[in-house]
């Protein structure tokens, strides 16, 4: 009975998801902006990522950055403007592949900014590689993506290996923690990051545990942490869980340091945890604060403040625009151009290694103080 | 297998497990009552709970504002009771709406149970999405500016601005039992006893039991079965509202899909205790909460659901109708 009904619900969910995926694919094509290319080449850039859905806010930050770059470029090249086509995957690896096929077949698209997240990057990388379409992701940080041999794939953000190493350095170097309890959420991102941290910490790891996405009661894990003599906790995962975890840890009397990665680096971390439990937490991210003039320009162009990944998306778009400016119009030429590109963008210095990873990435530690996440004054972890 | 940890933290794990289990049990009541009366699994009941959690947080935002503060349980008690009442009202309204829109038309037409189940799944998705799109819905009527504190970031976590800090009451072994643990467990038990007595001793309770046993004879004896079904949904909603309030006291934040996992667990608790059986729901909920904690302690947290469901399979193998049985004689509700 139980099992039959569960299966039914699962089946209904699958049907539902399929239906949504179909509509999303439909939306993708109908949503493409009509402001396509100018008189000279009908060039377009494409964005693939979460424009709506649970992580839509992040995607909108990226789209805003791209639009700002295009606005600057088109103002200078009024006779030969470049357009943007937006493909909304909702950040879902199951919805991204059909959109990727669509992008690969669209000959007006010169390059892709995206995919937004690691899951969809892994799901679509081969399609783009086979089509030879160069791409630059502003935000996908999973280590394995650049190990697939997809020579068209690049990112302008430090990967999880760089971040994990920096987190470990912060824990043992700056914070002088001796016994660290490492917890992750079993997701591609969280587990990946925690694995790097564990490897870098070595014998300083006193114990580990794994929570589940959407879990809200962590009493067993909390009992483990307070029962151990750990003086710091590292958590790999997102703010919905990390906020609750730090709240329940503090309520159970845990006094040590709480460190987490960019999945937790969000003001919601503080609202979920409550101000007093969140205070003192250190959250790392491979992105620094945007330069002041960028924020002003962004606000003027988009009517909304810049957010996480806005500068990276802006930089990624600018690299493609620089390629077009240099007269590179075939996918192959653009890809070669990106490979040898060096410059300083809004997010910092940019150059790529042979795998497509950014050569030099700075990981920043953000602090929660007086009940707010201080997004403007992070410290670079060196 | 970490037996020394389990042994060392047994009291802590038991008490936090009971507190979680008490919340499962209150939600399980909704599944079990509707099943008892209609032999129908109300899968949308998880959304009834979810709406309650939001109602609870909204009342705090309405009265307390959005400034983040820490308060003890006793400092916020009046507001907490008001918010709990609000959660019960909202949850039971949603439950009544469900009965009216998703079930009554089907029952009237004698539709197969499978159709009602599909209708329940549809209602569940709809309610969850309505909550997840509440910013857009408010935008249609141009209230999104005024309601900003309630509807913005509709798909994101929504937190009670007041963090309710537990205070240690007394030591049990090496665990400091907090007021929140005591209040959650005691409130859930109290609600259970009240409901049990209501079903056993009142006229309405007799009506519920009569319709559960034999709807046709009950109708011939003058029991208004439509009304009985309504009351059943209402009670399920009230219990889910209470569960939502206790959940928010313990956890403090919710989201538009918060009902799903908890709903599955509560349904499991209902089956574990014997679906259709009120006392079974209590026993099933508490057992499940404690088993999850023990399992997480023994095998690691990633195994908690495995342990819970292996327990379910094991109990159903030995007792196919759950721990207390599907129908507890005439006390069945």
Interface residues (C-beta under 8 A of the other chain):
Chain A: X1 X2 X5 X6 X8 X9 X12 X16 X53 X54 X56 X57 X186 X209 X210 X211 X212 X214 X215 X216 X217 X218 X219 X220 X221 X223 X224 X227 X239 X240 X243 X244 X247 X251 X268 X270 X271 X272 X274 X275 X276 X277 X371
Chain B: X5 X8 X9 X12 X13 X16 X17 X20 X41 X43 X68 X69 X70 X117 X118 X121 X125 X153 X155 X156 X157 X159 X161 X163 X165 X166 X178 X250 X251 X252 X253 X255 X257 X258 X260 X261 X264 X267 X268 X271 X292 X293 X296 X297 X300 X301 X302 X304 X305 X312 X316
